[in-house]
Amino acid sequence: MSDHDLILSGLAMPALRIGLDDRIAMMNAAAQDLFGAAAIGRHFAIPLRQPDVLEAIARAKSSRSPGLARLSLAGPSQDTVLEARVIPLADGVALVFQDLSALAQMDQMRRDFVANVSHELRTPLTSLLGFIDTLRGPARHDFAAQERFLGIMASEAERMNRLVRDLLQLSRVEAEERLRPDRDEDLSQLVQEAVSTLRPMAEAKQVGLKLSGTQGPHILRADRDQMLQVLSNLIENAVKYGSVPGGEVEIDLYEELSPRGLQLCLVVTDHGEGIDPLHLPRLTERFYRVDGHRSRQQGGTGLGLAIVKHIISRHRGRLIIESELKKGSKFSVFLPIS
């Protein structure tokens, strides 16, 4: 084995060498996992058949100059994005690969986020501009139309205000996610406070709120405002989207011993339409809605459960969502006490 091969074989990153006969002369263990050991001895164009990589290899062979190329490998759930550093050698060409999949995924998430925010803001802004033009023109002296349009404009402006507020809250929660809360709070008291605040809204929709497990104190390290937001979001969602008039939302609080130690369990259960299991893995994604039109009508921004997920993560807890069509949904929050 040549000195070059010894160096390449010791690298943690995938690396290979193409010989002077254009065949792959060696691959380290990481490269064999990536391309398969069967590629050794074969022409380099078989596993590396993407044009950018082939051009970089040809350039390194002809001009003896190093280069960079990017290639994508199809995976079961998402593509693997690699950057190949092409290095000319006396006995061929070496390629060292760096995995950029996480960076590519983050970049895609940023683009999706900007696109989603733009879409969410564009709709109410378009409505506002349209009504302003109408009020300045055809409805200038139509006082009945003015009153109706101003009501709609106020609703659309409040929708944008909720979106901006939730975006700021999400940004704040993400920034604090690695900071552990340092104050003791009684979750029983917080649950009662959240239920007291939301009861008028539930009564207006003819939905009952049933509490259990809040008689005694349940103390844990928590951020009071953030935990109130978790409680309000889960209970409000259960009332708005998971219940029908005459229905009931159950809020249970109890302690249990788990393999991880003593934990506090908060369970919010509704008995409404339920959620198709297809949607469950994506419910905590930003702007993801099971029923987008209904959610917007109810004033939802699509960010509530994403905020809940980050708050629970900050408290080192877990969120488990279970649902069955026509039988309702259950949102369980598990928080370590110690």
Secondary structure, 3 states (H helix, E strand, C coil): CCHHHHHHHCCCCCEEEECCCCEEEEECHHHHHHHCHHHCCCECCCCCCCHHHHHHHHHHHHHCCCEEEEEEECCCCCCEEEEEEEEEECCEEEEEEEECHHHHHHHHHHHHHHHHHHHHHHHHHHHHHHHHHHHHCCCCCCHHHHHHHHHHHHHHHHHHHHHHHHHHHHHHHHHCCCCCCCCEEEHHHHHHHHHHHHHHHHHHCCCEEEEECCCCCCEEECCHHHHHHHHHHHHHHHHHHCCCCCCEEEEEEEEEEECCEEEEEEEEECCCCCCCCCCHHHCCCCCCCCCHHHHHHCCCCCCHHHHHHHHHHHCCCEEEEEEECCCEEEEEEEEECC
